[in-house]
């Protein structure tokens, strides 16, 4: 397979995965049971300030990139500034998906809300499953986790848990102080934190060979792993 075709497939997986992931985030918002940890702070900005979720995500991405620079200092690689335009694309996808979902009423029945929330975790996991192996620029929050892992010497998975918990706690504190409610945090936030990683592992185990073939025309089952 030519390099051009391989690059084209990687770009398709990258942006397609990002779009699916953002759609999952919007579905979690529609469920009214709480958003995924990675989107908890941007959604808190939306709840507290009435800001568009896409715009809040872009602002959050820029802030996270600045935080990476402060953490890594001289070790920061300028190429990681590409996380800002990627964050803009991610934010634009969120706005687009939000507009697409706007006509859909939020369910009042808890069962439907729970099913919608479960569907959102599958979409987020599928998005990550597709976008990560494309091996382009990571989203800013993921870049922050990588930076903290590098500086602290702790495993990525450990820092990921600390990061998710920290973002949820920050969101919870801000919502309680500013609007007197849980805001972006709910049972869906907890379930997403538990399920998304498990779903990604399941997809990697059972769908990895298919993904490899689609991504690079390689049926050997040796793709870029997550």
N, C-alpha and C positions, 0 to 999 in steps of 0.2 A: 504493500500500500504506500502511495506517495506521501511525503511529509505534509503536503497541502491538505490532503484528505484527512490525515490523522489530526492535524491542527483544527480543521473544520469540525470534526467529531468532538474534539475536546472542548471547543468553544460552545458547541451545541449542548453538551453535557453540563458545562459550567453555568451558562446562563439559563438553560432549561431547569437545572437543579435549583438555582437561586429563585426562579419564578415559582416553582412548585413549593419551595420552602416558604416564600412570602405568602402564597395562597393559604398554606397551612396556618400561618400566624393569623391571617385575617379570619379564617374559620374559627380559630380559638377565641378571637375577640367576639365573634358573633354568638358563640356559645354562652357568653356571660358567666363562665365558670373560672375565669382567670387565664392569663396568657402564659406562654412559655417563658422560662427564666431569662433567656437571652433578649426577649422583647419587653421584659417587665419595666425597665427604666424608661425606654421611649414611650411605652403606653401610659406610664405614670405621668409623663410630661403632657400627653394628650388629655388625660383625665383632669389633671390639675390646671393646666393652662389653656385647654381647649384647642390645642395645636393639632394639625394634621399628623397622623401617625407616620407617614412617609417623611415629612419634614423633620419631625422629632427624631426619627431614625438617622437622618443625615447629620443633624447636629450632634447626636450621641456618637456617631462614627468618628466625626472630626475630633471630638473631645477625647475619645479613646485613643486615637492616633497620637494626639499630643501627650497623653499619659504614657504611651509606649516610648516616646522620645525621652521623656523625663526618667523613665525606668532604665532604659538601655544606654542613654547618653551617647558616648563615642561609638558604642557598638551598634547603634541604630543604623540600619541600611536604608538609604534614601529611596530605593525601589519600593519599600513598603508604604511610601506615600501614595502609591497606587490604590491603597485601601480606601482612600477618600473618594475617588471616582467610582470605585466599586460600591461604596456605601451610598453614593448618590443614585446609582442604578438600583440598588436594593430598596432604597427609599421610594424611588419612582415606581418600582414594582408593587410596593405596598399600597401606594396611592391608587394605582391602576386596579389592583385586586379589590381594594376597598370600594372603589366605584362599581366594579362588577358585582360585588356582593351587596351593595346598598339596597337594591330592590327586594332582597331576600329578608323576610321578617325574622327577628330573633325569636327562637322558640321559648314558650313559657313553661312547657312541660319539662320536668327535670330529666326524664328519660331521653327525650330528644336532645336536650342540652348536653347530656353526658355522651350520647352517641356522636354528636357533632364534635365534641371535644376529643373523643377517641380518634375520629377521622382526621382531626387536625394533627395529632401526634404522628399518624401514619404519613401524612403529607410532608411534615417537617423532616421525618426520618428519611423518606424517599428523596427529598431534596438534597439532604446532606450526603446520602448514599451516591447520588449522581454527581454533585458538584465537587466534592473533595478529591476524588481520584483524577479529575481533570488537571489538577496540580497547577492552578494559576494562583492569583493573589487571594489570600484568605480574607474573610470578612474581618473588620476591625476588632470586634470582641474576641474572635479566635486568635488574632494577632497579639492581643494583649495577654491572653493566656499563654501563648508561646513565649512572649517576652518575660513574663513572670516566672515561667518554668525555667527559662535559661538562667535568670539571675538568681533564683532561689535554689536551683539544683533539684527541685522536686519534679516528680513525674507529671506529664501533661494531664493525665486523668485525675490526679490529686488536685492540681491547680484548677482544673475544670470544675470540680465539685465545689471548691472554695469560692470560685468566681460566681457560680450559679447561686449559691447560698447567699453570698454577699449582695448580689444584685436584687435578689428577692427581698432581703432584709431592708435594703435601702429603699426599695419601692414601697414596702409595707410601712416603714417609718414615715416616709414623706406623705403617703396617702392618709395615714392616721392623723398626722399633724395638720395637713392642709385641708382635707375634706371630711375627716372624721369617719372614714370607712376603709375597707380593705382595698378598694380601688382595683388595681391590676392583678392583685394576688388572690387566688382562690384554690379550690380543690383541683381545678384544671392545671394550675401551676405545679402543684405537687405531683399529680399524675404524669404530666409531661416530663418532669425531671426524672421520674422513675422509668417511664416507658420508652422515650425516644432513643436512648442509648441501647436498650434491649432490642428495639425494633431494627436499629441500624446493624447490630450484630447478627440478627436473624437474616436480614437481607444480604449481608456480606457472606454469610455461610451458604445460603441457598441460591443466591442470584449472582454471585461474583463471576462465575464463568460466563454467564450471558452478558453481564456488563462488560467484561473484558473483550468479548467478541464484538459487541456493538461499539465500544470505545476505540479499539485499535485493530480490530480484525484478528485478534489473537484468541484462539480457542484453547490455549494451553492452561487457562485458569490461573495465570500468574499476573494479575493486574496490579496497578498501584493500590496498595492497601490503605486502610484507614486506621 
